[in-house]
Amino acid sequence: MSEAPTPQNPGLTNWLLIATLGVTWGAAFMLVRLSLDGFGPWSVAAGRTLLGGAVLWVFGAALGQGLNTIPSRRGWGFAIAVGLGAIALPFSLLSWGQQFVPSAFAGVAMGVVPLLVLPLVAIFSPEEGIGPRRVIGLILGFVGLAILLGKEAVSPSGNTLEGAGRIACLCAAACYACGSVTTRRAPKMPPLAFATACLLVAACVLVPIALVTEGIPTAFPPGPTAALILAALLPTAAATVIRVRVITTAGSLFMSLTSYQVPVWSVIFGVVLLGEALPPQLFVALGLILLGIGVSQSRAIAAMLADLRQPR
């Protein structure tokens, strides 16, 4: 019988979950792009969180993980902090910042998340453990990501608000890093209930902004509407539950490895489904990213393989 997952030995299930998150969040870029053909950016962000939270609310109630299972005011405090600081605020910062910077820069900004998580874990979650392997591995992953996104990520756009846009994207990355550590420190509670509360808190902020800036949508074209629904169900609702589960069992550093997978899958989906050009540097970048993940998690991988070889 395998041991309970820990930051030092996340276990096969958590490896499969972060791989699933990489694919799911990679598809989110495509789904959001398609949904923007029919809705404004604030409406998309608000729709994702509101619909995603409502779906989780229904499923949570049916599975005995409704909002009433959040155990205390402290639990609600963490849900509010994560909903505001790790969902609503970064969504808002990215929605504003990406108007003025190349989209590749936003990808690089998200790749900074694992590096920002390192000092936060050292201070607030030291039981996860930080050593030279993890630092070197995360740096290798970031170098691979920078190669994948190329010079377009740092090329100036010429917009007068470009500097502020870049700061906004980096602040969004900091929000995600802080959100991971905050989730790790939250009191024990059903993950479905916690994810539901976080999304609904974010919706309470984003829906009024969408109504003020863009108004109530008057048309629901089939393609963009279907893309928005899928974005709400998969990379928002389902992914939020998975994210909570991974962080609370395997830690913030392990979860941060997803940041390197997302741009790779985003490029792959763009090439396969949207007919975009294949970047020639994709395979070099992918090799460095995989090497970085392997180095940072070498002991965990060895422990997992040893567990798989044990007779059942």
C-alpha positions in Angstrom: 0.0 0.0 0.0 1.5 3.4 -1.0 2.0 6.1 1.5 0.0 9.3 1.7 1.3 12.0 -0.8 3.8 14.5 0.6 5.8 17.4 -1.0 8.8 15.0 -1.0 6.9 12.1 -2.6 3.8 13.5 -4.4 2.7 10.1 -5.6 1.5 9.0 -9.0 -2.0 10.5 -8.7 -0.6 14.0 -8.2 1.7 13.6 -11.2 -1.3 12.6 -13.3 -3.2 15.6 -11.9 -0.6 18.2 -12.8 -0.3 16.7 -16.2 -4.0 17.0 -16.6 -3.8 20.6 -15.4 -1.2 21.4 -17.9 -3.4 20.2 -20.8 -6.5 21.8 -19.3 -5.0 25.2 -18.7 -3.2 25.0 -22.0 -6.5 24.6 -23.7 -7.9 27.6 -21.8 -6.0 30.1 -24.0 -7.7 28.7 -27.0 -11.1 28.6 -25.4 -10.8 32.1 -24.1 -9.6 33.3 -27.5 -12.7 31.7 -29.2 -15.1 33.1 -26.6 -13.8 36.6 -27.1 -15.3 36.5 -30.6 -18.7 36.9 -29.0 -18.1 38.5 -25.5 -15.9 41.2 -24.0 -12.9 40.2 -21.8 -14.5 41.1 -18.5 -17.7 39.2 -19.5 -15.5 36.1 -20.2 -13.7 36.3 -16.9 -17.0 36.9 -15.0 -18.8 34.1 -16.9 -16.0 31.6 -16.2 -16.0 32.2 -12.5 -19.8 32.5 -12.1 -20.7 29.5 -14.2 -17.8 27.5 -12.8 -18.7 28.3 -9.2 -22.4 27.5 -9.8 -21.6 24.1 -11.3 -19.3 23.2 -8.4 -22.0 24.4 -5.9 -24.5 21.9 -7.4 -22.0 19.1 -7.5 -20.7 19.9 -4.0 -24.1 19.8 -2.5 -24.9 16.5 -4.2 -21.6 14.9 -3.0 -21.9 16.2 0.6 -19.2 19.0 0.1 -21.5 22.0 0.0 -20.5 25.4 1.3 -21.9 24.4 4.7 -18.9 22.0 5.1 -16.4 24.9 5.3 -15.6 24.4 8.9 -15.1 27.9 10.4 -14.8 31.6 9.9 -11.0 31.0 9.4 -11.8 28.6 6.6 -14.0 31.2 5.0 -11.3 33.8 5.5 -8.9 31.7 3.4 -11.5 31.1 0.8 -12.1 34.9 0.5 -8.3 35.5 0.4 -7.8 33.0 -2.4 -10.9 34.0 -4.3 -9.9 37.7 -4.3 -6.1 37.4 -4.4 -5.5 34.4 -6.6 -8.5 34.5 -9.0 -10.3 37.9 -9.2 -7.2 40.1 -8.9 -4.9 38.2 -11.4 -7.8 37.8 -13.8 -8.3 41.6 -13.7 -4.6 42.4 -13.9 -4.1 40.1 -16.9 -7.2 41.4 -18.6 -5.9 45.0 -18.3 -2.2 44.3 -18.9 -2.5 42.1 -22.0 -4.0 45.1 -23.8 -0.6 46.7 -23.9 2.0 43.9 -24.0 2.8 41.0 -26.4 0.9 37.9 -25.5 4.3 36.1 -25.2 5.2 38.3 -22.3 2.2 37.2 -20.4 3.4 33.6 -20.9 6.9 34.5 -19.5 5.2 36.3 -16.6 3.3 33.1 -15.7 6.6 31.2 -15.9 8.0 33.4 -13.1 5.4 31.8 -10.7 7.6 28.9 -9.7 10.5 31.2 -9.0 8.3 33.5 -6.9 7.0 30.5 -5.0 10.5 29.5 -3.8 11.0 32.3 -1.2 7.4 32.2 -0.1 7.7 28.5 0.6 10.9 29.0 2.5 9.2 31.5 4.8 5.6 30.2 5.1 5.7 26.5 4.1 9.2 25.2 5.0 8.0 21.6 5.4 7.9 21.4 1.6 11.7 21.6 1.5 13.9 23.6 -0.8 17.3 22.4 -2.0 19.7 23.0 -4.8 18.0 20.4 -7.0 14.7 22.2 -6.9 16.2 25.6 -7.5 18.3 24.4 -10.5 15.3 22.5 -11.9 13.0 25.5 -11.7 15.6 27.7 -13.3 16.0 25.2 -16.2 12.3 25.1 -16.7 12.1 28.9 -16.9 15.0 29.0 -19.4 13.1 26.5 -21.5 9.9 28.6 -21.3 11.9 31.7 -22.3 13.3 29.9 -25.4 9.8 28.7 -26.3 8.2 32.2 -26.2 11.3 33.8 -27.9 12.3 37.4 -28.4 8.6 38.4 -28.9 8.2 38.3 -25.1 10.7 41.1 -24.5 10.3 43.1 -27.8 8.7 46.5 -27.2 5.2 47.0 -28.5 5.5 50.8 -28.7 2.4 51.3 -26.5 2.8 54.2 -24.0 1.3 51.9 -21.3 3.5 49.0 -22.0 5.6 49.3 -18.9 2.5 49.4 -16.7 1.1 46.4 -18.6 4.3 44.4 -18.0 4.1 45.3 -14.3 0.4 44.2 -14.2 1.3 40.8 -15.7 4.1 40.2 -13.2 1.8 41.2 -10.4 -0.7 38.6 -11.6 2.1 36.0 -11.4 2.8 37.1 -7.8 -0.9 36.7 -7.0 -0.8 33.1 -8.3 2.3 32.4 -6.3 0.9 33.9 -3.1 -2.4 32.0 -3.7 -0.6 28.7 -3.9 1.0 29.2 -0.5 -2.2 30.6 1.0 -4.1 27.5 -0.2 -1.4 25.3 1.4 -1.8 27.0 4.8 -5.7 26.9 4.7 -7.4 24.7 7.4 -8.4 21.3 6.3 -11.7 21.3 4.5 -13.4 19.5 1.6 -11.6 20.5 -1.6 -14.8 20.8 -3.6 -16.3 23.2 -1.0 -13.1 25.3 -0.8 -12.9 25.6 -4.7 -16.6 26.5 -4.9 -16.2 29.3 -2.3 -13.1 30.7 -4.0 -14.8 30.9 -7.5 -18.0 32.4 -6.1 -16.0 35.0 -4.2 -14.2 35.9 -7.4 -17.5 36.1 -9.3 -18.8 38.6 -6.7 -16.0 40.9 -7.8 -15.8 40.2 -11.5 -19.5 40.2 -12.4 -20.2 43.8 -11.2 -17.0 44.9 -13.2 -18.3 43.2 -16.3 -21.8 44.7 -16.0 -20.4 48.2 -15.5 -17.8 48.1 -18.3 -19.5 45.9 -20.9 -23.2 45.6 -19.8 -25.4 42.5 -20.0 -24.6 40.4 -23.2 -27.5 40.8 -25.7 -26.4 38.0 -28.0 -25.1 34.5 -27.4 -23.5 33.2 -30.7 -23.2 29.4 -30.6 -19.4 29.1 -31.1 -18.2 31.6 -28.5 -20.9 30.6 -26.1 -19.8 26.9 -26.3 -16.2 28.0 -25.8 -17.1 30.1 -22.7 -19.1 27.2 -21.2 -16.2 24.8 -21.7 -13.7 27.4 -20.3 -16.0 27.6 -17.2 -16.3 23.8 -16.7 -12.8 22.6 -17.4 -9.9 25.1 -16.9 -11.9 27.0 -14.3 -14.2 24.7 -12.2 -12.5 21.3 -12.6 -9.0 22.8 -12.6 -9.7 24.8 -9.4 -10.7 21.6 -7.5 -7.6 19.8 -8.8 -5.4 22.7 -7.9 -6.6 22.7 -4.3 -6.1 18.9 -4.1 -2.5 19.0 -5.4 -1.4 22.0 -3.3 -2.9 20.6 -0.1 -1.3 17.2 -0.6 1.9 17.7 -2.6 2.7 21.3 -1.9 3.1 24.7 -3.7 6.4 24.0 -5.3 5.1 20.8 -7.0 2.0 22.6 -8.1 4.1 25.4 -9.6 5.6 23.0 -12.2 2.3 23.4 -14.1 3.3 26.9 -15.1 6.0 25.4 -17.4 3.6 23.0 -19.0 0.8 25.4 -19.8 2.6 27.5 -22.6 3.8 24.2 -24.3 0.2 22.9 -24.5 -1.1 26.2 -25.5 1.3 26.2 -28.5 0.4 22.6 -29.4 -3.3 23.3 -29.3 -2.8 26.4 -31.4 -0.8 24.4 -34.0 -3.1 21.4 -34.1 -6.6 23.0 -33.8 -6.1 26.6 -34.9 -3.6 26.1 -37.7 -0.9 28.3 -36.2 2.7 27.9 -37.2 4.9 25.4 -35.3 7.7 27.3 -33.5 11.0 25.8 -34.5 12.3 26.1 -31.0 9.5 24.0 -29.5 11.4 20.8 -29.0 14.5 22.4 -27.6 12.3 24.3 -25.1 10.3 21.2 -24.3 13.5 19.3 -23.6 14.7 21.9 -21.2 11.4 22.1 -19.4 11.2 18.3 -19.0 14.8 18.3 -17.8 14.0 21.0 -15.3 11.0 19.1 -13.9 13.1 15.9 -13.8 15.9 17.6 -11.8 13.6 19.4 -9.4 11.6 16.2 -8.7 14.3 13.6 -9.2 13.9 12.1 -5.7 10.1 12.1 -6.0 10.3 10.4 -9.4 12.7 7.7 -8.0 10.4 7.1 -5.1 7.4 6.8 -7.3 9.1 4.4 -9.7 10.2 2.3 -6.7 6.7 2.2 -5.4 5.4 1.1 -8.8 7.9 -1.8 -8.9 6.8 -3.1 -5.5 4.7 -6.3 -5.7 1.0 -5.7 -5.1 
